[in-house]
Amino acid sequence: MLQPTTPVSPRVKRTLLLCTLALSTPLFAIDVDPKLDKLVREALPVCGEATISYQELPFKLLPRFTGALVRIESERPSCEGQYSAVLSPAGRFYLGMPWPIESEEGATAEEKLKNFTWRNMNMNVSPVIDRTKTNEDGLHSATLFQLTESGKLPLEGEVDPNGRMFFFGHFLSAKSDLRAQRMKAFESFLGKSPARGAEKAAVTIVEFSDFECPSCKRSSGFGDMLLAKHGEEAVRYIRFDLPLSGHPWAFSAALAGRAIHRQKPDVFWEFKKQVYENQENLNAFMFWDWARGFAEDRELDMKKFDADVNSEELKNEILAGAGIAFSNDVRATPTYLINGVFVDAGAEGKGLDEYVAKLLAK
């Protein structure tokens, strides 16, 4: 996973990497349950140059929840990180960073979440908690709607009824295939995303990407490389829009790309290529003139194009997809998900190529 200059917007970055707030005291290595270690290794990105160690969590979990702090060290900065690995009473597994909100001001969990995100991340959210039901661990589903210039970005998680702790993201069943569960989370969005290759290919590569991200530009040819090398019958490549709010014209580019794809799917791939080739010359003030010129030159129905890019339905579809990505362990652009496994791209896409070749050799 090649890190862009700004992997995610400053606000989302603080959300996802909040673990740094908890490490103010020295921690010591510990041994962990082999079951937990196995789950961690299945959930973490594949990166050949990484080592994993465990430490005690620097905060107290909810009663009957157990876990450890996971630290990943690597010569590749894109592989490094630290997370909380948690096993729930019902046998579910979580890898992320819980937010201890018990001491926050507020009479309700919603108020505590709102205050916590503002105080720690300078992020304004409107929390919505579904109290009509609890899951097997007694937690409620919660969505933090972050107001962005493009609309409301939904960030999902789970919170206990007493408002003590919020788990950003989701628990997965430790008894089922973690990779299949991860792919299922994205299922409804993948069918609407631009794709090349056979629908029932043995290998499906999902690239979470941003049109304004410099690292996405550098890696924009990896999908074509893999399709050319392994064949479109064996490999399916899907581009998943993840426009970052720190990039002024990224969301507009995602909208334009989707509008083009709705009319002429093949032309989308030319649009993708042209955006990256012109990335340094594009800006928020002239992007739409450039995009409309591109669409007119390819003889698109401009009335339909304009209706699509102004459609609240399409805007919300992109925002919902971004929210699902952030809520399911996508932490930077570009990120690559291959058959449900996050894979580090490696130098010039070598890591992706090796992983795909290994899958096809089975």
Rosetta blueprint (number, residue, H / E / L):
1 M L
2 L L
3 Q L
4 P L
5 T L
6 T L
7 P L
8 V L
9 S L
10 P H
11 R H
12 V H
13 K H
14 R H
15 T H
16 L H
17 L L
18 L H
19 C H
20 T H
21 L H
22 A H
23 L L
24 S L
25 T L
26 P L
27 L L
28 F L
29 A E
30 I L
31 D L
32 V L
33 D L
34 P H
35 K H
36 L H
37 D H
38 K H
39 L H
40 V H
41 R H
42 E H
43 A H
44 L L
45 P L
46 V E
47 C L
48 G L
49 E L
50 A E
51 T E
52 I E
53 S E
54 Y E
55 Q E
56 E L
57 L L
58 P L
59 F L
60 K L
61 L L
62 L L
63 P L
64 R L
65 F L
66 T E
67 G E
68 A E
69 L E
70 V E
71 R E
72 I E
73 E E
74 S E
75 E L
76 R L
77 P H
78 S H
79 C H
80 E L
81 G E
82 Q E
83 Y E
84 S E
85 A E
86 V E
87 L E
88 S L
89 P L
90 A L
91 G L
92 R E
93 F E
94 Y E
95 L E
96 G E
97 M L
98 P E
99 W E
100 P E
101 I L
102 E L
103 S L
104 E L
105 E L
106 G L
107 A L
108 T L
109 A H
110 E H
111 E H
112 K H
113 L H
114 K H
115 N H
116 F H
117 T H
118 W H
119 R H
120 N H
121 M H
122 N L
123 M L
124 N L
125 V E
126 S E
127 P E
128 V E
129 I E
130 D E
131 R L
132 T L
133 K L
134 T L
135 N L
136 E L
137 D L
138 G L
139 L L
140 H E
141 S E
142 A E
143 T E
144 L E
145 F E
146 Q E
147 L E
148 T E
149 E L
150 S L
151 G E
152 K E
153 L E
154 P E
155 L E
156 E E
157 G E
158 E E
159 V E
160 D L
161 P L
162 N L
163 G L
164 R L
165 M E
166 F E
167 F E
168 F E
169 G L
170 H L
171 F L
172 L E
173 S E
174 A L
175 K L
176 S L
177 D L
178 L H
179 R H
180 A H
181 Q H
182 R H
183 M H
184 K H
185 A H
186 F H
187 E H
188 S H
189 F H
190 L H
191 G L
192 K L
193 S L
194 P L
195 A E
196 R E
197 G L
198 A L
199 E L
200 K L
201 A L
202 A L
203 V E
204 T E
205 I E
206 V E
207 E E
208 F E
209 S E
210 D L
211 F L
212 E L
213 C L
214 P H
215 S H
216 C H
217 K H
218 R H
219 S L
220 S L
221 G L
222 F H
223 G H
224 D H
225 M H
226 L H
227 L H
228 A H
229 K H
230 H H
231 G L
232 E L
233 E L
234 A L
235 V E
236 R E
237 Y E
238 I E
239 R E
240 F E
241 D E
242 L L
243 P L
244 L L
245 S L
246 G L
247 H L
248 P L
249 W L
250 A H
251 F H
252 S H
253 A H
254 A H
255 L H
256 A H
257 G H
258 R H
259 A H
260 I H
261 H H
262 R H
263 Q H
264 K L
265 P H
266 D H
267 V H
268 F H
269 W H
270 E H
271 F H
272 K H
273 K H
274 Q H
275 V H
276 Y H
277 E H
278 N L
279 Q H
280 E H
281 N H
282 L L
283 N L
284 A L
285 F L
286 M L
287 F H
288 W H
289 D H
290 W H
291 A H
292 R H
293 G H
294 F H
295 A H
296 E H
297 D H
298 R L
299 E L
300 L L
301 D L
302 M H
303 K H
304 K H
305 F H
306 D H
307 A H
308 D H
309 V H
310 N L
311 S L
312 E H
313 E H
314 L H
315 K H
316 N H
317 E H
318 I H
319 L H
320 A H
321 G H
322 A H
323 G H
324 I H
325 A H
326 F H
327 S H
328 N L
329 D L
330 V L
331 R L
332 A L
333 T L
334 P L
335 T E
336 Y E
337 L E
338 I E
339 N L
340 G L
341 V E
342 F E
343 V E
344 D L
345 A L
346 G L
347 A H
348 E H
349 G H
350 K H
351 G H
352 L H
353 D H
354 E H
355 Y H
356 V H
357 A H
358 K H
359 L H
360 L H
361 A H
362 K L
